[in-house]
Amino acid sequence: MSQGIARHAIVSFLFVLFAMYTAPSVAADQATESGMRLDSGFVTVNGAKLWYEFEGEGEPLVFLPGGPAISHGYLQMFFSDLADSYKLVYYDPFGVGKSDRAKQQEEYTFDRAVEDLELLRQKLKLERISVLGHSYGGLVAQAYALKYPESVNKLVLANTLFNAEAWQALNENVKKEIENHFPEAWEQIQSLRAEGKVCSSPEHQVVFFMIPPSLIYFFNGSRMMELGPPDINPDMYFAMVGEDGDFEIGGSIAGLDFKDQLKDLKPPTLVLAGRYDRVCFPKYSVQFKKYAPQAQFVMFEQSGHFPFIEEPELVMDTLRKFLSQ
């Protein structure tokens, strides 16, 4: 990855900024060592080839990565322990990882992400699936469960939001964190914006590159050392959230709002949140209790945006208890 692309990727929206990727070959080695079956390949969905991987045996649990525009690898790295009881299904959404890219930016839409998941389920000949959506993936998971309740066994919403209003609020929160803790960088950002530069401009991204992810994503910044380099498609990201999406949410994300429908979720639902998550921060996370009162809610008190990294044993125990009910 060139330095310019690396900068472009690292400063992609605050869901994407430092979500991490572990190469599939590493996950394959881990699966081989643990004795778990790992199968992978491509299926054609909506005219595009999507990469998928199976790990383990049992009831299917499908993972939806964050972003938009992140591949599945960072989830596979941390959830493989569940392969002793479940058939874990990872895939790269259209536009990321090993999956096909769009010929036109307009092909990247939220609605397509939802439809692709249902078609993928059918192509892989899976019956009812449990779904775990992390961050942006949690929005896709909500939309999918509301549209295709008969396809969903259980639903896990991890460190996510329920509408574009909350997404814009997280934008404001992160901007304030940068202004308070890195005033020098904030001054440079304001100068660039006065010149008409938006978040997707290379100059804007270079400044964002100076902000450490521990400010936003972690309770314990040392856990970042467990992560690998990002695997992100910035073209897809800005197509989905708008050219200035880190400041003013746009694109096909801008109109999303599921809060009034969450009470109608049919599958058993588990909501996971991190006390020190400054992206999907608790002020909004706890509102799932109001809008989806039928859901179970767990706050991880020593985690940021990635509880499965910072409190892995507690997360795995919580998931096993929920999925086995």
DRENPA-78976 format. One record per residue: residue number from 1; x, y, z of N, C-alpha, C in turn; residue in three letters. Coordinates in steps of 0.1 Angstrom, whole numbers. Example, Ala and Ser with C-alpha at 12.3 -4.5 7.8 and 13.67 -1.06 7.14 Angstrom:
2
   pos    n_xx    n_yy    n_zz   ca_xx   ca_yy   ca_zz    c_xx    c_yy    c_zz   code
     1     132     -57      78     123     -45      78     132     -33      78    Ala
     2     128     -22      71     137     -11      71     129       0      79    Ser
//
This chain:
325
   pos    n_xx    n_yy    n_zz   ca_xx   ca_yy   ca_zz    c_xx    c_yy    c_zz   code
     1       8     -12       0       0       0       0       9      12       0    Met
     2       6      22      -9      14      34     -10      12      43       2    Ser
     3      21      52       4      19      61      16       6      69      14    Gln
     4       4      74       2      -8      82       0     -21      74       2    Gly
     5     -22      61      -2     -33      53       0     -35      50      15    Ile
     6     -23      48      21     -24      44      36     -30      56      43    Ala
     7     -26      68      40     -31      80      47     -46      81      44    Arg
     8     -49      78      31     -63      79      27     -72      70      35    His
     9     -67      57      37     -74      47      44     -75      51      59    Ala
    10     -64      55      65     -64      57      79     -73      68      84    Ile
    11     -76      78      75     -85      88      80     -99      87      75    Val
    12    -102      76      68    -116      73      64    -124      73      77    Ser
    13    -137      76      75    -146      79      86    -143      72      99    Phe
    14    -149      78     109    -145      74     123    -150      60     127    Leu
    15    -158      54     119    -160      39     120    -148      32     114    Phe
    16    -142      38     104    -132      31      96    -118      34     100    Val
    17    -117      46     106    -104      52     108     -93      42     112    Leu
    18     -95      34     122     -85      25     126     -91      11     129    Phe
    19    -101       7     122    -106      -7     123     -95     -15     115    Ala
    20     -92     -27     121     -80     -34     116     -83     -47     109    Met
    21     -73     -51     101     -74     -63      93     -63     -72      95    Tyr
    22     -66     -85      96     -57     -96      96     -58    -104      83    Thr
    23     -48    -106      76     -48    -113      63     -55    -127      65    Ala
    24     -63    -131      55     -70    -144      56     -60    -156      58    Pro
    25     -48    -155      53     -39    -166      54     -35    -168      69    Ser
    26     -35    -157      77     -32    -159      91     -44    -166      98    Val
    27     -56    -162      94     -68    -169     100     -68    -183      96    Ala
    28     -64    -186      84     -64    -200      79     -54    -208      87    Ala
    29     -42    -202      90     -32    -210      98     -38    -212     111    Asp
    30     -45    -203     117     -50    -204     131     -61    -215     131    Gln
    31     -69    -216     120     -80    -226     119     -74    -240     118    Ala
    32     -63    -241     110     -56    -253     108     -51    -259     121    Thr
    33     -44    -250     128     -38    -253     141     -49    -258     151    Glu
    34     -60    -252     151     -71    -255     160     -79    -267     156    Ser
    35     -77    -272     144     -84    -283     139     -98    -280     133    Gly
    36    -101    -267     132    -114    -263     127    -114    -262     112    Met
    37    -125    -266     106    -126    -266      91    -127    -252      86    Arg
    38    -119    -249      76    -120    -235      70    -122    -237      55    Leu
    39    -132    -232      50    -136    -233      36    -138    -218      31    Asp
    40    -135    -216      18    -136    -203      13    -138    -203      -2    Ser
    41    -142    -192      -8    -144    -191     -22    -152    -178     -26    Gly
    42    -157    -178     -38    -165    -167     -43    -179    -171     -46    Phe
    43    -188    -163     -45    -202    -165     -50    -206    -152     -57    Val
    44    -214    -153     -68    -218    -141     -75    -231    -136     -70    Thr
    45    -231    -124     -66    -243    -117     -60    -245    -104     -66    Val
    46    -257    -102     -72    -260     -89     -79    -249     -86     -89    Asn
    47    -244     -96     -96    -235     -94    -107    -221     -92    -102    Gly
    48    -218     -93     -89    -204     -91     -84    -200    -104     -76    Ala
    49    -187    -106     -77    -182    -118     -69    -178    -113     -55    Lys
    50    -184    -120     -45    -181    -117     -31    -173    -129     -25    Leu
    51    -163    -125     -18    -155    -135     -11    -161    -139       3    Trp
    52    -161    -152       5    -166    -157      18    -156    -167      24    Tyr
    53    -158    -169      37    -150    -180      44    -159    -186      55    Glu
    54    -159    -199      55    -165    -207      66    -155    -212      76    Phe
    55    -158    -211      89    -149    -217      99    -158    -224     109    Glu
    56    -155    -237     112    -162    -244     122    -175    -251     117    Gly
    57    -182    -257     126    -194    -264     122    -205    -261     132    Glu
    58    -218    -261     128    -229    -258     136    -238    -249     130    Gly
    59    -247    -242     138    -256    -232     133    -248    -220     128    Glu
    60    -252    -215     116    -244    -204     110    -245    -190     118    Pro
    61    -234    -184     119    -233    -171     125    -225    -162     115    Leu
    62    -232    -152     109    -226    -144      99    -222    -131     105    Val
    63    -209    -126     101    -203    -114     106    -204    -103      96    Phe
    64    -208     -91     100    -209     -80      92    -198     -69      97    Leu
    65    -188     -67      89    -177     -58      93    -182     -43      93    Pro
    66    -174     -35     100    -176     -21     101    -172     -13      88    Gly
    67    -173       0      89    -170       8      78    -179      20      76    Gly
    68    -186      21      64    -185      11      54    -171      11      47    Pro
    69    -167      -1      42    -155      -2      34    -144     -10      40    Ala
    70    -147     -18      51    -137     -26      57    -139     -41      54    Ile
    71    -129     -48      52    -130     -62      49    -132     -70      63    Ser
    72    -135     -83      61    -139     -91      73    -128     -95      82    His
    73    -115     -94      78    -104    -100      86    -103     -96     100    Gly
    74    -106     -84     104    -103     -80     118    -113     -87     127    Tyr
    75    -125     -91     122    -135     -98     130    -130    -113     131    Leu
    76    -126    -119     120    -122    -133     120    -110    -135     130    Gln
    77    -102    -125     131     -90    -126     140     -95    -129     155    Met
    78    -106    -122     159    -109    -122     173    -121    -131     176    Phe
    79    -129    -136     166    -140    -144     169    -139    -159     166    Phe
    80    -127    -163     162    -125    -177     158    -128    -187     170    Ser
    81    -127    -183     182    -129    -192     193    -143    -198     193    Asp
    82    -153    -191     186    -166    -196     186    -168    -207     176    Leu
    83    -157    -210     168    -158    -220     158    -160    -234     163    Ala
    84    -158    -236     176    -159    -249     183    -174    -253     184    Asp
    85    -183    -243     182    -197    -245     185    -206    -240     173    Ser
    86    -201    -231     164    -209    -225     154    -201    -225     141    Tyr
    87    -209    -225     130    -204    -223     117    -202    -208     114    Lys
    88    -190    -203     115    -188    -189     114    -187    -185      99    Leu
    89    -194    -175      95    -195    -171      81    -190    -157      80    Val
    90    -178    -155      74    -172    -142      72    -173    -139      57    Tyr
    91    -175    -126      53    -174    -123      39    -170    -108      37    Tyr
    92    -164    -106      26    -161     -92      22    -172     -86      14    Asp
    93    -179     -76      20    -189     -69      12    -185     -64      -1    Pro
    94    -194     -62     -10    -191     -56     -23    -182     -43     -21    Phe
    95    -171     -43     -28    -162     -31     -28    -150     -32     -19    Gly
    96    -149     -43     -11    -138     -44      -1    -132     -57      -1    Val
    97    -119     -58       4    -112     -71       5    -110     -77      -8    Gly
    98    -113     -90      -9    -112     -97     -22    -124     -97     -31    Lys
    99    -135     -90     -26    -147     -89     -34    -145     -79     -45    Ser
   100    -154     -80     -55    -153     -71     -67    -156     -56     -62    Asp
   101    -149     -47     -70    -152     -33     -69    -162     -28     -78    Arg
   102    -168     -16     -75    -178     -11     -84    -172      -4     -96    Ala
   103    -178      -4    -107    -174       3    -119    -178      18    -118    Lys
   104    -189      20    -112    -194      34    -109    -196      35     -94    Gln
   105    -193      47     -89    -194      49     -75    -208      48     -70    Gln
   106    -218      51     -79    -232      51     -75    -237      37     -72    Glu
   107    -229      27     -75    -232      13     -72    -231      10     -57    Glu
   108    -224      18     -50    -222      16     -35    -233      22     -28    Tyr
   109    -242      14     -23    -254      20     -15    -257      11      -3    Thr
   110    -263      16       7    -267       9      19    -277      -2      15    Phe
   111    -287       1       7    -297      -8       3    -291     -20      -4    Asp
   112    -281     -18     -12    -274     -29     -18    -267     -38      -8    Arg
   113    -261     -33       2    -255     -41      12    -265     -50      19    Ala
   114    -277     -45      22    -287     -53      28    -292     -64      19    Val
   115    -294     -61       6    -298     -71      -4    -288     -81      -6    Glu
   116    -275     -77      -7    -264     -86      -9    -263     -97       2    Asp
   117    -266     -93      14    -266    -103      25    -276    -114      23    Leu
   118    -288    -110      19    -299    -120      17    -295    -129       6    Glu
   119    -290    -123      -5    -287    -132     -17    -275    -141     -14    Leu
   120    -265    -136      -6    -254    -144      -1    -259    -156       7    Leu
   121    -268    -153      16    -274    -164      24    -280    -175      15    Arg
   122    -287    -170       5    -293    -180      -4    -283    -188     -13    Gln
   123    -273    -181     -18    -263    -187     -26    -255    -197     -18    Lys
   124    -252    -194      -5    -245    -203       3    -253    -214       9    Leu
   125    -266    -214       5    -276    -225      10    -276    -226      25    Lys
   126    -277    -214      31    -278    -214      46    -293    -212      49    Leu
   127    -298    -218      60    -311    -217      64    -312    -204      72    Glu
   128    -319    -203      83    -319    -191      91    -305    -189      97    Arg
   129    -301    -177      97    -287    -173     102    -288    -164     114    Ile
   130    -278    -166     123    -276    -155     133    -267    -145     127    Ser
   131    -268    -133     131    -261    -122     124    -254    -113     135    Val
   132    -241    -111     134    -234    -102     143    -229     -90     134    Leu
   133    -234     -78     137    -229     -66     130    -222     -57     139    Gly
   134    -209     -54     135    -201     -45     143    -201     -31     137    His
   135    -203     -20     145    -202      -7     140    -211      -4     129    Ser
   136    -207       1     117    -215       2     106    -222     -11     102    Tyr
   137    -216     -22     104    -222     -35     101    -235     -37     110    Gly
   138    -235     -31     121    -247     -32     130    -259     -25     123    Gly
   139    -257     -14     116    -268      -8     109    -273     -17      98    Leu
   140    -264     -23      90    -268     -33      80    -276     -44      87    Val
   141    -271     -49      98    -278     -60     105    -292     -56     110    Ala
   142    -294     -44     114    -307     -39     118    -317     -39     106    Gln
   143    -312     -33      95    -320     -32      83    -324     -46      78    Ala
   144    -314     -55      79    -316     -69      74    -327     -76      82    Tyr
   145    -325     -75      95    -335     -82     104    -349     -77     103    Ala
   146    -350     -64     101    -363     -58      99    -370     -62      86    Leu
   147    -362     -63      75    -367     -66      62    -369     -81      60    Lys
   148    -360     -89      66    -360    -104      64    -360    -111      77    Tyr
   149    -370    -109      85    -371    -115      99    -371    -130      98    Pro
   150    -377    -136      88    -378    -150      86    -364    -157      84    Glu
   151    -354    -148      80    -341    -154      77    -331    -153      89    Ser
   152    -336    -147      99    -327    -144     111    -331    -152     123    Val
   153    -321    -159     128    -323    -167     140    -321    -158     153    Asn
   154    -309    -152     154    -305    -143     165    -297    -131     159    Lys
   155    -298    -120     166    -292    -108     161    -283    -102     172    Leu
   156    -271     -99     169    -261     -92     178    -257     -79     172    Val
   157    -259     -68     179    -256     -54     175    -245     -49     183    Leu
   158    -233     -49     178    -221     -46     186    -215     -32     183    Ala
   159    -215     -23     193    -209     -10     191    -214      -3     179    Asn
   160    -227      -1     178    -233       5     167    -243      16     170    Thr
   161    -250      21     160    -259      32     161    -272      28     155    Leu
   162    -283      36     156    -296      33     150    -300      43     140    Phe
   163    -293      54     138    -298      63     127    -286      73     124    Asn
   164    -289      81     113    -279      91     108    -277     102     118    Ala
   165    -288     105     125    -287     116     135    -276     113     146    Glu
   166    -276     100     150    -266      96     160    -252      95     153    Ala
   167    -252      92     141    -239      92     133    -233     106     133    Trp
   168    -242     116     130    -237     130     130    -233     134     144    Gln
   169    -240     129     154    -236     133     168    -222     127     171    Ala
   170    -219     115     166    -206     110     169    -195     118     161    Leu
   171    -199     123     149    -190     132     142    -186     144     151    Asn
   172    -197     150     157    -194     162     165    -186     158     177    Glu
   173    -188     147     183    -181     142     195    -166     141     192    Asn
   174    -163     134     181    -149     132     177    -142     145     173    Val
   175    -149     153     167    -143     166     164    -139     174     176    Lys
   176    -148     173     186    -145     180     199    -133     173     206    Lys
   177    -132     160     205    -121     153     211    -108     158     205    Glu
   178    -108     159     191     -96     164     184     -93     178     188    Ile
   179    -103     186     189    -101     200     192     -95     202     206    Glu
   180    -100     194     216     -96     195     229     -82     189     232    Asn
   181     -79     178     225     -66     171     228     -55     173     218    His
   182     -59     177     206     -49     180     196     -52     194     189    Phe
   183     -51     205     197     -55     218     191     -47     222     180    Pro
   184     -34     217     179     -26     221     168     -31     215     155    Glu
   185     -35     202     155     -41     196     144     -54     202     140    Ala
   186     -62     205     150     -75     211     148     -74     225     141    Trp
   187     -64     232     145     -62     245     138     -58     243     123    Glu
   188     -50     233     120     -47     230     106     -59     226      99    Gln
   189     -68     218     105     -80     213      98     -89     225      95    Ile
   190     -90     234     105     -99     246     102     -93     255      91    Gln
   191     -80     256      90     -74     264      79     -77     257      66    Ser
   192     -76     244      65     -79     237      53     -94     238      49    Leu
   193    -102     238      59    -117     239      56    -120     253      51    Arg
   194    -113     263      56    -115     277      52    -111     278      37    Ala
   195    -102     269      32     -98     269      18    -107     261      10    Glu
   196    -117     255      16    -127     247       8    -123     232       7    Gly
   197    -113     228      15    -110     214      15    -120     206      24    Lys
   198    -124     194      19    -133     186      26    -125     173      31    Val
   199    -132     165      38    -125     153      45    -118     144      35    Cys
   200    -124     143      23    -118     133      13    -106     139       6    Ser
   201    -103     152       8     -91     157       2     -78     152       8    Ser
   202     -68     150       0     -55     144       6     -49     153      17    Pro
   203     -51     166      16     -45     175      26     -52     173      39    Glu
   204     -65     172      39     -73     170      51     -69     157      57    His
   205     -67     147      49     -64     134      55     -50     133      61    Gln
   206     -40     140      56     -27     141      61     -28     146      76    Val
   207     -36     156      78     -37     161      92     -44     151     101    Val
   208     -55     144      96     -61     134     104     -52     123     107    Phe
   209     -42     120      99     -33     110     101     -25     111     114    Phe
   210     -24     124     119     -17     127     131     -24     123     144    Met
   211     -37     120     143     -45     117     155     -44     102     158    Ile
   212     -39      99     170     -38      85     174     -52      78     176    Pro
   213     -54      66     172     -67      60     173     -70      57     188    Pro
   214     -61      57     197     -64      55     211     -73      66     216    Ser
   215     -72      78     210     -81      89     215     -96      86     213    Leu
   216     -99      78     203    -113      76     199    -118      62     202    Ile
   217    -109      52     200    -114      38     199    -112      29     211    Tyr
   218    -103      32     220     -98      23     230     -99      28     244    Phe
   219    -102      19     254    -101      22     268     -86      21     272    Phe
   220     -80      10     267     -66       7     270     -59       7     256    Asn
   221     -52      18     254     -45      20     241     -35       9     237    Gly
   222     -29       3     248     -19      -7     245     -25     -19     237    Ser
   223     -38     -21     238     -44     -33     230     -43     -31     215    Arg
   224     -40     -18     211     -38     -16     197     -27     -24     191    Met
   225     -18     -28     199      -6     -36     194     -10     -49     189    Met
   226     -22     -54     192     -27     -67     188     -32     -66     173    Glu
   227     -34     -55     168     -40     -53     155     -30     -52     144    Leu
   228     -35     -55     132     -27     -54     120     -31     -41     112    Gly
   229     -25     -40     100     -28     -28      92     -43     -28      86    Pro
   230     -48     -17      83     -62     -17      78     -63     -21      64    Pro
   231     -75     -27      61     -78     -31      47     -91     -24      43    Asp
   232     -90     -12      37    -101      -3      35    -101       2      21    Ile
   233    -113       3      15    -115      10       2    -120      24       4    Asn
   234    -112      34       4    -116      48       7    -126      53      -4    Pro
   235    -125      48     -16    -135      52     -27    -149      48     -23    Asp
   236    -150      36     -18    -163      31     -14    -168      39      -1    Met
   237    -159      41       8    -163      49      20    -169      62      17    Tyr
   238    -162      70       9    -167      84       6    -179      84      -3    Phe
   239    -181      73     -11    -193      72     -19    -205      69     -10    Ala
   240    -203      62       1    -214      59      10    -217      70      20    Met
   241    -207      77      25    -210      87      36    -209     101      31    Val
   242    -205     103      18    -203     117      13    -189     121      14    Gly
   243    -185     131       5    -172     135       4    -167     142      17    Glu
   244    -176     147      25    -172     154      37    -178     146      49    Asp
   245    -179     133      48    -186     125      57    -181     125      71    Gly
   246    -168     128      73    -163     128      87    -168     141      95    Asp
   247    -173     151      87    -178     163      93    -193     163      92    Phe
   248    -199     161      80    -213     162      77    -217     149      70    Glu
   249    -224     140      77    -228     127      71    -236     129      58    Ile
   250    -233     122      48    -241     123      35    -242     109      29    Gly
   251    -243     109      16    -245      96       8    -257      89      13    Gly
   252    -257      76      10    -269      68      13    -270      65      28    Ser
   253    -260      69      36    -262      68      51    -270      79      57    Ile
   254    -271      90      50    -277     102      56    -292     100      59    Ala
   255    -299      92      52    -313      91      55    -317      79      64    Gly
   256    -308      72      70    -311      60      78    -317      64      91    Leu
   257    -327      57      95    -333      59     109    -341      46     112    Asp
   258    -336      38     121    -343      26     125    -350      27     139    Phe
   259    -348      38     146    -351      38     160    -366      35     163    Lys
   260    -375      39     154    -389      37     157    -393      23     153    Asp
   261    -384      16     145    -388       2     141    -381      -9     150    Gln
   262    -372      -5     158    -365     -15     166    -374     -23     176    Leu
   263    -384     -17     180    -394     -24     189    -400     -36     181    Lys
   264    -399     -35     168    -406     -46     160    -396     -57     156    Asp
   265    -384     -56     160    -374     -66     157    -379     -80     162    Leu
   266    -380     -90     153    -385    -103     157    -375    -112     163    Lys
   267    -363    -112     158    -353    -122     164    -349    -118     178    Pro
   268    -345    -127     186    -339    -123     199    -326    -115     196    Pro
   269    -325    -104     203    -315     -94     200    -306     -91     212    Thr
   270    -293     -90     210    -283     -86     220    -276     -74     215    Leu
   271    -275     -64     224    -268     -51     221    -256     -50     230    Val
   272    -244     -49     223    -231     -47     230    -226     -33     229    Leu
   273    -221     -27     240    -216     -14     240    -203     -13     248    Ala
   274    -195      -2     246    -183       0     253    -184      13     261    Gly
   275    -181      13     274    -182      25     282    -173      36     277    Arg
   276    -161      33     271    -152      43     266    -151      44     251    Tyr
   277    -162      40     245    -163      41     230    -167      55     227    Asp
   278    -158      63     220    -160      77     217    -165      78     203    Arg
   279    -168      67     196    -174      67     183    -189      64     185    Val
   280    -192      52     189    -206      49     192    -207      50     208    Cys
   281    -208      63     212    -206      65     226    -219      62     234    Phe
   282    -217      60     247    -228      55     256    -241      63     256    Pro
   283    -240      76     254    -252      85     254    -262      79     244    Lys
   284    -257      74     233    -266      69     223    -268      54     224    Tyr
   285    -258      47     228    -259      32     230    -270      28     239    Ser
   286    -271      35     251    -281      31     261    -295      34     256    Val
   287    -297      42     245    -310      44     240    -316      32     233    Gln
   288    -307      22     230    -313       9     225    -323       3     235    Phe
   289    -320       6     248    -329       1     259    -343       6     257    Lys
   290    -344      19     252    -357      25     250    -363      21     237    Lys
   291    -356      21     227    -362      18     214    -363       3     211    Tyr
   292    -355      -6     217    -356     -20     216    -357     -26     230    Ala
   293    -368     -24     237    -368     -29     251    -368     -44     252    Pro
   294    -371     -51     241    -371     -65     242    -357     -71     241    Gln
   295    -347     -63     237    -333     -67     235    -326     -68     248    Ala
   296    -316     -77     249    -307     -77     260    -296     -67     257    Gln
   297    -291     -60     268    -281     -50     266    -270     -52     276    Phe
   298    -258     -51     271    -246     -53     279    -236     -42     277    Val
   299    -232     -35     287    -222     -25     287    -209     -30     292    Met
   300    -198     -30     284    -185     -35     288    -177     -23     294    Phe
   301    -175     -24     306    -170     -12     314    -155      -9     312    Glu
   302    -148     -18     306    -133     -15     303    -130     -16     288    Gln
   303    -139     -11     280    -138     -13     266    -141       0     259    Ser
   304    -135       2     247    -139      12     238    -148       7     227    Gly
   305    -144       9     214    -152       5     203    -150     -10     199    His
   306    -140     -17     206    -138     -30     203    -137     -39     216    Phe
   307    -149     -41     222    -149     -50     234    -143     -64     232    Pro
   308    -145     -69     220    -139     -82     217    -124     -83     217    Phe
   309    -118     -71     217    -103     -70     218     -99     -67     233    Ile
   310    -107     -58     239    -103     -53     252    -108     -62     264    Glu
   311    -119     -68     262    -125     -77     272    -130     -90     265    Glu
   312    -121     -97     258    -125    -109     250    -131    -120     257    Pro
   313    -127    -123     269    -133    -135     276    -147    -131     280    Glu
   314    -150    -119     285    -163    -115     288    -172    -115     276    Leu
   315    -167    -110     265    -175    -109     253    -179    -124     248    Val
   316    -169    -133     248    -172    -146     243    -182    -153     252    Met
   317    -180    -151     265    -190    -157     275    -204    -152     273    Asp
   318    -205    -139     271    -218    -132     268    -224    -137     255    Thr
   319    -216    -139     245    -221    -144     232    -226    -158     233    Leu
   320    -218    -166     239    -221    -181     241    -235    -182     248    Arg
   321    -236    -175     259    -249    -176     267    -261    -171     258    Lys
   322    -259    -161     251    -270    -155     243    -273    -165     231    Phe
   323    -263    -169     224    -266    -178     212    -271    -191     216    Leu
   324    -268    -196     228    -273    -209     232    -287    -209     237    Ser
   325    -293    -198     240    -306    -197     245    -317    -202     235    Gln
//
